[in-house]
Amino acid sequence: MSSTVKDMLATYPADLGDIDQAKLTRCIEECIACAQACTACADACLSEGMVGDLAKCIRTDMDCADICTATAAVLSRHTGYNAHIAAVILTACAAACKACAEECSRHADMHEHCRICAQACRSCRQACDDLLGALG
């Protein structure tokens, strides 16, 4: 199946080296999806009646969305690639996704948006861990 991320990687004019392109593609796509889910979850939390009880969830959602967005951007740039920077941001993204999944899971029984967000965070964390493992 074709995707914009996969298509863009395929058109890159220079050699991408030994990076596992399937894992890279999946990680970028999962980061984008997670950022969207976290942004939407934070917004939905703001519309809940007991918004004060969701302050930590909203903050965690917003932090995770920002980190996922930055991770997707860094992983989409290959000119002057620095494996150390890629590893650091993947580690940070996995940590943010773990924290957000845990926080959203606390509210998942009451708020479906939190359940969906927690799942997106778990998927993104796994994709970050998989790519990090492939980087060696």
C-alpha positions in Angstrom: 0.0 0.0 0.0 1.3 3.4 -0.9 1.4 6.3 1.6 2.7 9.8 1.4 5.5 9.1 3.8 6.6 6.0 1.9 6.3 7.9 -1.4 8.4 10.8 -0.1 11.1 8.5 1.2 11.2 6.7 -2.2 11.8 10.0 -4.0 14.7 11.1 -1.8 17.5 11.8 -4.3 20.3 10.5 -2.1 21.0 7.1 -0.5 19.2 6.8 2.8 21.8 4.3 4.0 21.1 1.2 6.0 18.0 2.5 7.8 15.0 0.1 7.7 12.6 2.1 5.5 9.6 0.2 6.5 10.2 0.9 10.2 11.0 4.5 9.4 7.8 4.9 7.4 5.7 3.3 10.2 7.3 5.4 12.9 6.7 8.7 11.0 3.1 7.7 10.3 2.5 6.6 13.9 4.0 9.9 15.2 1.7 11.9 12.9 -1.4 9.8 14.0 -0.5 10.1 17.7 0.0 13.9 17.5 -3.5 14.2 15.9 -5.0 11.9 18.5 -3.4 13.7 21.4 -4.4 17.1 20.1 -8.0 15.9 19.6 -8.1 14.3 23.1 -6.8 17.5 24.8 -9.5 19.4 23.0 -12.2 16.9 23.9 -11.0 17.0 27.5 -11.5 20.8 27.5 -15.2 20.2 26.6 -15.8 17.7 29.4 -17.8 18.9 32.4 -15.1 18.3 35.0 -12.3 19.8 33.0 -10.3 20.6 36.1 -10.0 16.9 36.9 -8.5 16.4 33.4 -5.8 19.1 33.7 -2.9 16.6 33.9 -4.4 14.7 31.0 -4.7 17.8 28.8 -1.1 18.8 29.6 0.2 15.3 28.9 -1.7 15.2 25.6 -0.3 18.5 24.5 3.3 17.6 25.4 3.0 14.3 23.6 1.5 15.9 20.5 4.3 18.4 20.3 7.0 15.7 20.8 5.4 13.4 18.2 5.2 16.3 15.7 8.9 17.1 16.3 9.9 13.5 16.0 8.1 13.1 12.7 9.8 16.2 11.4 13.2 15.2 12.5 12.8 11.7 11.0 11.6 13.2 7.7 14.8 15.1 7.1 17.8 13.1 5.8 20.3 15.6 4.6 23.2 15.6 7.2 21.4 12.8 9.1 22.7 12.4 12.7 21.9 9.0 14.2 22.6 10.2 17.7 19.9 13.0 17.4 17.5 10.5 15.9 18.0 8.1 18.8 17.6 10.8 21.4 14.3 12.1 19.9 13.0 8.6 19.5 13.7 7.9 23.1 12.0 11.1 24.2 9.0 10.3 22.0 8.6 6.8 23.4 8.8 8.3 26.9 6.2 10.9 26.1 3.9 8.3 24.6 4.3 6.0 27.6 3.4 8.8 30.0 0.4 9.9 27.9 -0.9 6.4 27.4 -0.8 5.9 31.2 -2.5 9.2 31.9 -5.2 8.7 29.3 -5.8 5.1 30.5 -6.8 6.5 33.9 -9.7 8.2 32.2 -10.5 5.7 29.5 -13.5 4.2 31.3 -15.3 7.5 31.4 -14.0 9.1 28.2 -13.8 7.2 24.9 -11.4 9.9 23.5 -8.9 9.0 26.2 -9.2 5.3 25.3 -8.5 6.0 21.7 -5.6 8.4 22.5 -4.0 5.8 24.8 -4.1 3.3 22.0 -2.5 5.7 19.6 0.2 6.5 22.1 0.9 2.8 22.7 1.2 2.2 18.9 3.5 5.2 18.5 5.7 4.1 21.4 6.1 0.7 19.8 7.0 2.1 16.4 9.6 4.4 18.1 11.1 1.5 20.0 11.1 -0.7 16.9 13.0 2.0 14.9 15.3 2.7 17.7 16.2 -1.0 17.9 16.8 -1.0 14.1 19.2 1.9 14.4 21.5 -0.3 16.5 
